[in-house]
């Protein structure tokens, strides 16, 4: 299976490393790397052993040897690039988020359905092994979630990612980072209907040009709640989630790779190891002709929640293009 990797940032690195693991299968070939900067994509391709590189996605998609594509690119480019993959008939894994609005997500879902190709989203929180037993108990009616809380705090006053690489794009706390938590909530609530959404998205920061704080509260019709809050102004990183059930309380510190319950604290897989499960599931889905675990249409409930918060911001500040999110 010949893979085309689009993007050479942290997620391009993680997906490439995952594809070189035995779990990906012996037929996986790192075929083509695509990137914006010629020198960077050439070095990336050499580092991971891609057979060729290009700065043109259209050129790569026109190559009949390419069997599947992974989009590890800036969030605001996901829609246009996904649509290009569908038009070329290429199976595609899209990094989170699917788009920067509900309308964008719906366009991608519609195009994906029309194309008939296998495609999915990189939503790694759905793949965490430490929650598998909890999900089985929930499905069996042995345990019920009452509340989920997520926190995402870090300092991001410049466009530098966790790898130290200076980005050409600006991140978005609501549509990118909160999408992880909101989708997890919808997933663990088994996509229960939402009764009410409340939220806060801060004003535009004079330096970054984007909102720096956000809060999302979603309430299901069966009286369960999801709370996500965070800031790009924090002096240190917090990245965790809390799940309260009628049986126990589970605290997952994603940054520290630990999980705590009434039974104590145990280590869990680090983010990169867990993310590899997404990559391997996508490759297996392409081989088997099935939807991946994070199939495209299944992310729409989370996008509806995010859109409600965005609509509230737009009504206050006026709908407008900002860095990393063009109207």
C-alpha positions in Angstrom: 0.0 0.0 0.0 1.6 3.2 -1.2 1.1 6.1 1.2 1.2 9.8 0.5 1.9 12.0 3.5 0.9 15.6 3.2 2.6 17.8 5.9 5.9 17.4 7.7 5.1 18.9 11.1 4.7 16.9 14.3 1.7 14.8 13.1 3.4 14.1 9.8 6.3 12.7 11.9 4.1 10.7 14.1 2.1 9.1 11.3 5.3 8.4 9.4 6.8 6.7 12.4 3.6 4.7 12.9 3.7 3.5 9.3 7.2 2.1 9.8 6.0 -0.1 12.8 5.2 -3.8 12.2 1.6 -3.2 13.2 1.1 -1.2 10.0 1.7 -4.3 7.9 4.5 -5.4 5.7 3.0 -4.0 2.5 3.0 -0.3 3.6 5.3 1.8 1.5 6.2 5.4 2.3 5.8 6.6 -1.2 5.4 10.4 -1.5 5.8 13.3 0.9 4.1 16.6 0.1 5.0 19.9 1.7 4.9 23.6 1.2 8.6 24.3 1.5 10.9 22.5 -0.9 13.9 22.2 1.4 11.8 21.1 4.4 9.8 18.4 2.5 13.0 17.1 0.8 14.7 16.6 4.2 11.5 15.1 5.7 11.3 12.6 2.8 14.9 11.6 3.2 14.5 11.3 7.0 11.7 8.8 6.7 12.6 7.1 3.5 9.8 8.3 1.2 10.5 7.4 -2.4 9.8 10.8 -3.7 8.7 14.3 -2.6 6.8 17.2 -4.1 5.4 20.6 -3.2 2.2 19.9 -5.3 -0.6 18.0 -3.8 -2.3 17.9 -7.2 0.8 16.2 -8.6 0.8 13.6 -5.9 -3.0 12.9 -6.3 -2.6 12.4 -10.0 -0.1 9.6 -9.4 -1.9 6.2 -10.0 0.6 4.5 -7.7 -0.7 6.3 -4.6 -3.2 4.1 -2.7 -4.0 6.3 0.3 -3.3 9.8 1.7 -2.8 11.2 5.2 -3.5 14.9 5.6 -1.2 16.2 8.5 -1.6 19.8 7.4 -2.9 23.1 9.0 -6.5 22.9 10.2 -7.9 25.5 7.8 -6.6 23.5 4.8 -8.3 20.2 5.7 -11.5 20.8 3.8 -10.0 21.8 0.5 -7.4 19.0 0.6 -10.0 16.4 1.6 -12.2 17.4 -1.2 -9.2 17.1 -3.6 -8.5 13.6 -2.3 -12.1 12.5 -2.8 -12.1 14.0 -6.3 -9.0 11.9 -7.1 -10.6 8.8 -5.6 -8.0 8.4 -2.9 -8.8 7.0 0.6 -7.8 9.7 3.1 -7.1 10.1 6.8 -7.8 13.7 7.9 -6.1 15.2 10.9 -8.4 16.7 13.5 -10.5 18.8 12.8 -12.5 17.8 9.7 -13.1 21.5 9.1 -13.3 24.9 10.8 -17.1 25.1 10.8 -20.1 22.9 10.8 -20.8 23.8 7.2 -17.2 22.9 6.3 -17.6 19.5 8.0 -20.9 18.8 6.3 -19.4 19.5 2.9 -16.5 17.1 3.6 -19.0 14.4 4.8 -21.2 14.8 1.7 -18.2 14.7 -0.6 -16.8 11.6 1.2 -20.1 9.8 0.9 -20.4 10.6 -2.8 -16.8 9.5 -3.5 -17.3 6.0 -2.0 -13.7 5.8 -0.8 -12.6 4.8 2.7 -11.9 7.9 4.8 -11.7 8.9 8.4 -10.5 11.4 11.0 -7.6 11.4 13.4 -9.5 11.5 16.7 -7.0 9.7 19.0 -9.0 10.1 22.2 -11.4 7.5 20.8 -8.6 5.0 20.7 -7.3 5.1 24.3 -6.8 1.6 25.6 -7.2 2.5 29.3 -10.9 3.3 28.6 -11.8 0.1 26.8 -13.0 -1.7 30.0 -15.1 1.3 30.9 -16.7 1.4 27.5 -17.6 -2.3 27.7 -19.2 -1.7 31.1 -21.1 1.2 29.8 -22.3 -0.8 26.8 -23.4 -3.6 29.1 -25.4 -1.2 31.3 -23.0 -1.8 34.3 -21.8 1.7 34.6 -23.1 5.1 33.6 -21.2 8.3 33.0 -22.5 11.4 34.8 -20.0 14.0 33.9 -16.9 14.5 31.7 -14.4 17.4 32.2 -11.5 18.3 30.0 -8.7 20.9 30.4 -6.3 22.2 27.8 -3.8 24.9 28.9 -0.5 26.0 27.4 1.3 29.1 26.4 1.0 29.9 22.7 1.8 33.6 22.0 3.7 32.7 18.9 3.3 30.1 16.1 5.7 27.6 17.5 4.5 24.0 18.0 5.6 21.5 20.7 8.5 20.4 18.5 9.9 24.0 18.4 9.2 24.3 14.7 8.0 27.7 13.6 4.6 27.2 11.9 3.3 29.0 8.9 -0.2 28.9 10.4 -2.1 29.9 13.5 -3.8 27.3 15.8 -7.4 27.6 17.1 -8.3 26.6 20.6 -12.0 25.9 19.9 -11.9 24.1 16.5 -8.7 22.2 17.1 -8.0 21.5 20.7 -11.5 21.5 22.0 -12.6 19.3 19.2 -10.7 16.5 20.8 -12.6 16.7 24.1 -16.0 17.5 22.7 -15.8 14.6 20.3 -14.8 12.3 23.1 -17.8 13.4 25.1 -20.2 12.8 22.3 -18.5 9.4 21.7 -18.7 8.3 25.3 -22.2 9.5 25.6 -23.0 7.3 22.6 -24.0 10.4 20.6 -27.0 11.2 22.9 -29.1 14.2 21.9 -27.8 17.5 23.2 -30.4 19.6 25.1 -28.3 22.7 25.6 -24.9 24.2 24.8 -23.3 27.2 26.6 -19.9 28.6 25.9 -17.4 31.4 25.9 -14.8 32.3 23.4 -12.5 35.1 24.3 -11.8 38.3 22.3 -9.1 38.5 19.7 -5.6 38.8 21.1 -3.7 41.8 19.8 -0.6 39.7 19.1 -1.9 36.4 17.9 -5.2 37.7 16.4 -7.2 34.8 17.7 -9.3 34.0 20.8 -7.0 32.7 23.6 -9.6 31.3 26.1 -12.6 29.1 25.7 -15.2 27.3 27.7 -17.8 24.8 26.4 -20.6 23.2 28.4 -22.9 20.7 26.8 -25.9 19.1 28.5 -27.5 15.9 27.1 -31.2 15.3 27.2 -30.6 12.5 29.7 -28.9 14.9 32.1 -25.3 14.2 31.6 -22.8 17.0 31.2 -19.5 17.8 29.4 -17.3 20.7 30.4 -14.2 21.8 28.5 -12.1 24.8 29.4 -8.7 26.1 28.5 -6.3 28.9 27.6 -3.4 29.7 25.4 -2.1 32.0 28.1 -1.1 29.4 30.7 2.5 29.4 32.0 2.6 25.6 32.1 0.8 22.8 30.2 -2.3 21.1 31.5 -3.9 18.4 29.3 -6.2 16.1 31.1 -9.7 14.7 31.4 -11.9 13.6 34.3 -14.8 11.1 33.9 -17.3 10.8 36.8 -19.6 7.8 36.7 -22.1 6.2 39.1 -19.3 3.7 40.0 -16.0 5.5 40.1 -14.0 8.6 39.1 -11.3 8.4 36.4 -8.6 11.1 36.0 -6.5 10.8 32.9 -3.4 13.1 32.8 -2.6 12.9 29.1 0.6 14.9 29.4 2.0 12.8 32.2 0.6 9.5 30.7 -1.1 8.4 33.9 -4.6 7.3 34.9 -6.1 7.5 38.4 -9.2 5.8 39.8 -10.1 4.6 43.3 -7.8 1.6 42.6 -4.8 4.0 42.4 -2.5 5.5 39.7 -1.3 3.5 36.8 0.8 4.4 33.7 -0.9 4.6 30.3 0.4 4.8 26.8 1.9 8.2 25.8 0.1 10.3 23.1 2.3 9.2 20.2 1.9 5.5 20.9 -1.9 5.9 21.1 -2.0 8.0 18.0 -0.3 5.2 16.1 -3.5 3.2 16.7 -5.3 5.7 14.6 -2.8 5.3 11.7 -2.9 1.5 11.9 -6.7 1.5 12.1 -6.9 3.6 8.9 -4.5 1.4 7.0 -6.5 -1.7 8.1 -9.7 0.0 7.1 -8.4 0.7 3.6 -7.3 -2.9 3.2 -10.6 -4.3 4.5 -12.9 -1.7 2.8 -14.5 -0.6 6.0 -15.0 2.7 7.8 -12.3 3.5 10.4 -13.3 3.9 14.1 -13.4 7.7 13.7 -15.6 7.6 10.5 -16.3 11.0 9.1 -20.1 11.3 9.7 -19.6 10.4 13.3 -17.8 13.6 14.1 -20.7 15.9 13.2 -22.3 15.9 16.7 -19.1 17.4 18.1 -19.0 20.0 15.2 -22.6 21.1 16.0 -21.5 21.8 19.6 -18.5 23.8 18.5 -20.6 25.7 16.0 -23.0 26.8 18.7 -20.1 28.4 20.6 -18.7 30.0 17.4 -22.2 31.4 16.5 -22.4 33.0 20.0 -19.0 34.6 19.4 -20.0 35.8 15.9 -23.1 37.4 17.3 -21.1 39.4 19.8 -18.0 40.3 17.8 -19.2 39.9 14.2 -18.5 37.0 11.9 -15.0 37.6 10.5 -11.9 35.9 9.2 -9.1 35.5 11.7 -5.6 33.9 11.4 -6.1 30.2 10.8 -9.8 30.4 10.1 -10.9 32.1 7.0 -14.6 32.7 6.2 
